[in-house]
Amino acid sequence: MASEPIRDPKSDHLLTPENSAFVIIDYQPVQVNSIASMDRQLLVNNIVGTAKAAVAYGLPIVHSTVNVETGLNKPPIGQLRKVLKDYPTYDRTTINSWEDVEFRKAVEATGRKKLIMTALWTEACLTFPALDALREGYEVYVVADAVGGTSVAAHEMGLRRIEQAGGKMISVPQLFCELQRDWKRSETVPAFMNLFIETGGTAGIQFSYDKED
């Protein structure tokens, strides 16, 4: 059995490490503690796993916070600071990060048109920049199980509005698999397996077990 030749990773219609950028917005203590649309620990596990995937696959990363410099809010949660310590943060006062000049310039500087977007809350800090990005010709991919809102309804209505505008919903495991795509890309297989293990999946564990047999 043989894989077909690797498609051009820059023009591929699926997400690849060469055609996408990762956007992460406002995973700060107050926002995390206000989430009511899913289990908060699962949310933290999922966003940390998503961030680790972005680092492992070498995606450009745009990380934004709100009101840290004003003293009204705290820095991102420690788990994310540890993963993203080598990347700058763009602090702002706007609820909609797209209305912050430095943030928008950072997104443009990635040179990527496919944006993997995550934020708290779904209904505001995710929805508003996602709608603006779509309007400006970007493709938006929301990692739906790594974002959350102040209620189930608020979260779902935010996702629905993004989807109605042309955004695409993906999941954490789907993101991992889409970036990896082929076991023959051996340099990222260890990270791929660890991502599944750390986020509670079984694919990496099973693959490791099968190899030992």
PESUL-V110837 format. One record per backbone hydrogen bond with DSSP energy under -1.0 kcal/mol. NH is the residue of the N-H (numbers start at 1). CO is the residue of the C=O. E is the energy in kcal/mol with one decimal. If there is no record, write none. Layout:
# PESUL-V110837
NH_CO_E / NH_CO_E
This chain:
# PESUL-V110837
12_8_-1.4 / 19_16_-1.0 / 21_114_-2.3 / 22_60_-3.0 / 23_116_-3.2 / 24_62_-2.5 / 25_118_-1.5 / 26_64_-2.5 / 28_26_-1.6 / 32_28_-2.7 / 33_29_-2.6 / 35_32_-1.4 / 36_149_-2.5 / 37_149_-1.1 / 43_39_-2.2 / 44_40_-2.5 / 45_41_-2.6 / 46_42_-2.6 / 47_43_-2.6 / 48_44_-2.4 / 49_45_-2.2 / 50_46_-2.3 / 51_47_-2.5 / 52_48_-2.5 / 53_49_-2.1 / 54_50_-2.1 / 55_51_-2.1 / 56_52_-3.0 / 57_53_-2.4 / 58_55_-1.2 / 59_54_-2.4 / 62_22_-2.8 / 64_24_-2.7 / 65_90_-1.4 / 67_92_-2.9 / 71_68_-1.0 / 73_67_-1.9 / 77_27_-2.4 / 81_77_-2.0 / 82_78_-2.1 / 83_79_-1.1 / 84_80_-3.0 / 87_84_-2.0 / 90_63_-2.5 / 92_65_-1.2 / 99_96_-1.9 / 100_97_-2.0 / 104_100_-2.5 / 105_101_-2.5 / 106_102_-2.0 / 107_103_-2.1 / 108_104_-2.5 / 109_105_-2.3 / 110_107_-1.1 / 111_108_-1.4 / 114_19_-1.0 / 115_139_-3.4 / 116_21_-3.3 / 117_141_-2.5 / 118_23_-1.9 / 120_25_-1.5 / 122_148_-1.8 / 126_121_-1.7 / 127_122_-1.5 / 128_124_-2.4 / 130_126_-1.9 / 131_127_-2.5 / 132_128_-2.0 / 133_129_-2.8 / 134_130_-2.4 / 135_131_-2.1 / 136_132_-1.4 / 137_134_-1.7 / 138_133_-2.4 / 139_113_-3.4 / 141_115_-3.1 / 142_168_-2.8 / 143_117_-1.4 / 144_142_-1.5 / 144_170_-2.4 / 146_143_-2.1 / 155_151_-2.3 / 156_152_-2.7 / 157_153_-2.7 / 158_154_-1.9 / 159_155_-2.3 / 160_156_-2.5 / 161_157_-2.3 / 162_158_-2.0 / 163_159_-2.6 / 164_160_-2.6 / 165_161_-1.2 / 166_163_-1.4 / 167_162_-2.7 / 168_140_-2.9 / 170_142_-2.9 / 175_171_-2.3 / 176_172_-2.1 / 177_173_-2.4 / 178_174_-2.6 / 179_175_-2.2 / 180_176_-2.0 / 181_177_-2.7 / 182_180_-2.3 / 185_182_-2.0 / 186_184_-2.4 / 188_185_-1.5 / 192_188_-2.5 / 193_189_-2.7 / 194_190_-2.3 / 195_191_-2.4 / 196_192_-1.5 / 197_193_-2.1 / 198_194_-3.0 / 199_195_-1.5 / 200_197_-1.2 / 201_196_-3.2 / 206_202_-2.8 / 207_203_-2.5 / 208_204_-2.3 / 209_205_-2.3 / 210_206_-2.7 / 211_207_-2.0 / 212_208_-1.6 / 213_209_-1.4
